[in-house]
Amino acid sequence: MLLAVDIGNTHTVFGLFQGERLRTDWRIETRVERTEDEHASLLRGLCELEGVALRDVTGAIISSVVPPATGPVERFFARYLKLTPLVVGPGVKSGMPILYDNPKEVGADRIVNAVAAHARWPEGAVVVDFGTATTFDVVTNRGEYAGGVIAPGLMVSADALFRATAKLPRVDIVRPKGVVGKNTVASMQAGLVFGYAGLVDAIVTRIRAEVEFKPHVVATGGLAAFMARECATIDESDELLTLRGLQILHDRNRA
């Protein structure tokens, strides 16, 4: 079995693959202080709950945008599973030309998402990843990573609104009854949810006008399903797109 690890700024997602089938997945908080021993204890317990043995893992791949959190995961694989994981980065075969001015600037998760998107939608795609930052990644119908957009994430925007004002409270990200709020909390939720949906739709519309193909637009990340319901330009959501991309990259680099 393959254990794929996607280390994000807020959450770390583990995916356990049996062949090409994603058997199960887990999401935990990203903490740079977590040691390899803590990872072993945590993952052993999660595997037992799913009725599988951690020792049955024979392959490993990591995508990370948090370098300090990567080392402990690598050491976990080395110490407890005697595996050297493939870490997505320079030198890894993606099978995808990167059209960025400096390809090394593109985050590992964005390349992984692009690879997964092209495998499913070869006609071209836009991946909207709702994470700590919201990223828009454009994959051409020729299988190229064309570039993208980076915007503050929805949770970051909500936190900034709370921290930068004296009287506005911290609010949960939920859909209000309508766009015209009747109290402070509802007004803030309307601005965050509907305002962010407008941001997404505006950017996707501009991307569609700029490219020469008709891209399929997919949302991924923790808030993907929630925001996809509010955005007119998103065709579907797949919260596990990054894990599927990691499985593809592992297969391409197995030799």
FIFI-881087 format. One line per 2 residues: number of its first residue (from 1); their letters; for each residue x, y, z of C-alpha. Coordinates in Angstrom, 3 decimals, m for minus. Example, Ala and Ser with C-alpha at 12.3 -4.5 7.8 and 13.67 -1.06 7.14 Angstrom:
1 = as = 12.300 m4.500 7.800 ~ 13.670 m1.060 7.140
//
This chain:
1 = ml = 0.000 0.000 0.000 ~ 1.005 3.598 m0.615
3 = la = 0.804 6.268 2.081 ~ 0.519 9.737 0.518
5 = vd = 1.027 12.797 2.723 ~ m0.061 16.335 1.843
7 = ig = 1.364 18.814 4.381 ~ m0.450 22.139 4.189
9 = nt = m0.173 25.290 6.255 ~ m3.230 24.434 8.347
11 = ht = m3.868 20.721 7.899 ~ m1.935 17.597 6.944
13 = vf = m3.870 15.007 4.950 ~ m2.882 11.338 4.746
15 = gl = m4.209 9.038 2.028 ~ m3.824 5.262 2.059
17 = fq = m3.906 3.753 m1.443 ~ m4.359 0.134 m2.405
19 = ge = m3.243 0.160 m6.011 ~ m4.999 3.134 m7.591
21 = rl = m7.888 2.987 m5.128 ~ m7.926 5.439 m2.239
23 = rt = m8.835 3.154 0.641 ~ m9.087 5.831 3.332
25 = dw = m7.873 9.279 4.271 ~ m7.239 11.248 7.460
27 = ri = m6.876 14.962 8.187 ~ m4.935 16.318 11.181
29 = et = m3.666 19.727 12.249 ~ m0.244 20.659 10.868
31 = rv = 2.157 21.113 13.775 ~ 5.877 21.551 13.189
33 = er = 6.536 20.411 16.775 ~ 5.059 16.939 16.169
35 = te = 7.854 14.330 16.250 ~ 8.339 11.183 14.180
37 = de = 7.320 9.120 17.227 ~ 4.066 11.051 17.567
39 = ha = 3.361 10.508 13.878 ~ 3.954 6.772 14.357
41 = sl = 1.602 6.563 17.334 ~ m1.074 8.603 15.612
43 = lr = m0.953 6.740 12.301 ~ m0.801 3.308 13.923
45 = gl = m3.996 4.080 15.787 ~ m5.731 5.448 12.694
47 = ce = m4.735 2.378 10.677 ~ m6.064 0.060 13.383
49 = le = m9.411 1.848 13.302 ~ m9.575 1.110 9.567
51 = gv = m8.600 m2.530 10.034 ~ m5.222 m2.246 8.305
53 = al = m1.665 m2.609 9.599 ~ 0.794 0.268 9.306
55 = rd = 3.539 m2.247 8.468 ~ 1.701 m3.080 5.231
57 = vt = 2.696 0.322 3.788 ~ 5.336 m0.299 1.115
59 = ga = 5.478 3.088 m0.611 ~ 5.449 6.737 0.499
61 = ii = 5.208 10.170 m1.082 ~ 5.110 13.639 0.502
63 = ss = 3.960 17.015 m0.792 ~ 4.713 19.871 1.600
65 = vv = 4.486 23.645 1.729 ~ 5.761 23.676 5.341
67 = pp = 9.457 22.668 5.264 ~ 9.867 22.417 9.084
69 = at = 7.023 19.886 9.200 ~ 8.484 17.701 6.450
71 = gp = 11.511 16.359 8.333 ~ 9.589 14.603 11.112
73 = ve = 7.380 12.844 8.552 ~ 10.429 11.695 6.582
75 = rf = 12.033 10.425 9.805 ~ 8.825 8.572 10.699
77 = fa = 8.954 6.680 7.407 ~ 12.679 5.935 7.818
79 = ry = 12.518 4.768 11.436 ~ 9.233 2.893 11.595
81 = lk = 8.672 1.679 8.024 ~ 12.242 1.586 6.668
83 = lt = 11.097 3.643 3.677 ~ 12.569 6.646 1.895
85 = pl = 9.582 8.702 0.779 ~ 9.470 10.533 m2.532
87 = vv = 9.284 14.252 m1.707 ~ 7.666 16.322 m4.460
89 = gp = 10.049 19.022 m5.628 ~ 12.836 19.681 m8.147
91 = gv = 13.970 16.462 m9.773 ~ 10.660 14.661 m9.445
93 = ks = 9.181 13.589 m12.785 ~ 5.818 15.296 m13.144
95 = gm = 5.373 14.716 m16.864 ~ 4.121 18.294 m17.091
97 = pi = 5.944 21.318 m18.562 ~ 5.921 24.235 m16.090
99 = ly = 5.478 27.569 m17.883 ~ 6.239 29.712 m14.830
101 = dn = 9.154 32.157 m15.247 ~ 10.888 30.269 m12.435
103 = pk = 9.391 26.765 m12.096 ~ 10.978 26.344 m8.652
105 = ev = 8.605 29.013 m7.300 ~ 5.536 26.844 m7.871
107 = ga = 4.384 25.137 m4.666 ~ 4.514 21.360 m4.616
109 = dr = 0.794 21.092 m3.899 ~ m0.025 23.181 m6.959
111 = iv = 1.958 20.879 m9.261 ~ 0.334 17.830 m7.698
113 = na = m3.132 19.327 m8.207 ~ m2.309 20.168 m11.813
115 = va = m1.118 16.615 m12.536 ~ m4.304 15.151 m11.048
117 = ah = m6.497 17.601 m12.947 ~ m4.886 16.875 m16.316
119 = ar = m5.265 13.134 m15.762 ~ m9.026 13.555 m15.242
121 = wp = m9.743 16.486 m17.570 ~ m7.286 16.436 m20.485
123 = eg = m9.336 19.111 m22.249 ~ m7.876 21.644 m19.787
125 = av = m8.703 22.619 m16.229 ~ m8.628 25.282 m13.556
127 = vv = m8.035 24.017 m10.014 ~ m9.312 26.283 m7.235
129 = df = m7.682 25.141 m3.993 ~ m9.370 26.572 m0.886
131 = gt = m6.607 26.456 1.708 ~ m4.831 28.966 3.933
133 = at = m4.297 30.761 0.644 ~ m6.718 30.205 m2.230
135 = tf = m4.854 29.295 m5.394 ~ m6.069 29.075 m8.979
137 = dv = m3.964 26.791 m11.185 ~ m4.418 26.644 m14.957
139 = vt = m3.653 23.433 m16.856 ~ m3.773 23.655 m20.644
141 = nr = m5.237 21.120 m23.047 ~ m1.626 20.332 m24.004
143 = ge = m0.864 19.187 m20.478 ~ 1.105 22.276 m19.459
145 = ya = 1.051 24.116 m16.154 ~ 0.303 27.605 m17.504
147 = gg = 0.411 29.550 m14.230 ~ m2.210 30.818 m11.831
149 = vi = m3.439 33.188 m9.173 ~ m2.840 33.405 m5.410
151 = ap = m5.361 35.132 m3.126 ~ m5.786 35.311 0.657
153 = gl = m7.773 32.344 1.924 ~ m11.294 32.692 3.289
155 = mv = m10.248 31.863 6.852 ~ m7.309 34.280 6.599
157 = sa = m9.688 37.005 5.449 ~ m12.057 36.326 8.337
159 = da = m9.211 36.344 10.853 ~ m7.797 39.586 9.444
161 = lf = m11.204 41.258 9.760 ~ m11.390 40.234 13.424
163 = ra = m7.810 41.243 14.267 ~ m7.797 44.584 12.439
165 = ta = m10.991 45.952 13.970 ~ m11.828 46.924 17.538
167 = kl = m15.475 45.858 17.718 ~ m16.071 43.166 15.098
169 = pr = m16.235 39.624 16.523 ~ m14.725 36.407 15.240
171 = vd = m17.416 34.549 13.260 ~ m17.949 31.029 11.971
173 = iv = m17.868 30.558 8.210 ~ m21.477 29.605 7.516
175 = rp = m23.948 30.708 4.866 ~ m26.216 33.479 6.171
177 = kg = m29.931 33.548 5.322 ~ m29.443 36.379 2.872
179 = vv = m26.956 38.911 1.615 ~ m28.511 41.750 3.641
181 = gk = m27.564 40.972 7.234 ~ m29.816 41.989 10.115
183 = nt = m27.044 41.863 12.716 ~ m23.259 42.198 12.831
185 = va = m22.490 38.477 12.653 ~ m24.812 37.873 9.688
187 = sm = m23.458 40.952 7.924 ~ m19.892 39.715 8.329
189 = qa = m20.809 36.223 7.161 ~ m22.520 37.676 4.085
191 = gl = m19.466 39.740 3.232 ~ m17.108 36.794 3.709
193 = vf = m19.098 34.027 1.991 ~ m20.778 35.957 m0.829
195 = gy = m17.865 38.332 m1.259 ~ m15.458 35.424 m1.564
197 = ag = m17.741 33.646 m4.026 ~ m17.684 36.831 m6.098
199 = lv = m13.891 36.890 m5.971 ~ m13.707 33.291 m7.204
201 = da = m16.239 33.817 m9.988 ~ m14.528 37.013 m11.156
203 = iv = m11.089 35.398 m11.349 ~ m12.342 32.233 m13.079
205 = tr = m14.261 34.369 m15.594 ~ m11.107 36.339 m16.389
207 = ir = m9.092 33.121 m16.753 ~ m11.661 31.688 m19.168
209 = ae = m11.474 34.862 m21.254 ~ m7.674 34.687 m21.358
211 = ve = m7.123 31.048 m22.382 ~ m7.803 29.448 m25.757
213 = fk = m9.593 26.364 m24.467 ~ m12.665 25.664 m22.340
215 = ph = m11.360 24.553 m18.930 ~ m13.154 22.338 m16.470
217 = vv = m13.185 24.137 m13.097 ~ m12.718 21.972 m10.007
219 = at = m12.558 23.035 m6.367 ~ m10.407 21.258 m3.819
221 = gg = m9.230 21.847 m0.256 ~ m11.056 21.891 3.055
223 = la = m13.720 24.433 2.053 ~ m14.195 23.110 m1.480
225 = af = m17.653 21.571 m1.091 ~ m18.962 24.569 0.860
227 = ma = m17.707 27.214 m1.555 ~ m18.570 25.235 m4.704
229 = re = m22.240 25.621 m3.796 ~ m21.842 29.403 m3.760
231 = ca = m19.714 29.851 m6.892 ~ m21.411 29.854 m10.281
233 = ti = m18.184 29.115 m12.163 ~ m17.134 25.922 m10.320
235 = de = m18.151 22.728 m12.125 ~ m17.484 20.283 m9.286
237 = sd = m15.535 19.759 m6.080 ~ m13.021 17.069 m5.121
239 = el = m11.490 17.561 m1.682 ~ m9.050 14.689 m2.280
241 = lt = m7.658 15.827 m5.634 ~ m4.189 16.413 m4.170
243 = lr = m3.982 12.868 m2.813 ~ m4.934 11.472 m6.211
245 = gl = m2.189 13.566 m7.792 ~ 0.337 12.188 m5.316
247 = qi = m0.607 8.631 m6.265 ~ m0.088 9.465 m9.956
249 = lh = 3.312 11.054 m9.287 ~ 4.409 8.081 m7.193
251 = dr = 3.599 5.740 m10.067 ~ 5.492 7.942 m12.539
253 = nr = 8.597 7.967 m10.349 ~ 8.481 4.400 m9.054
255 = a = 11.477 3.251 m11.087
//
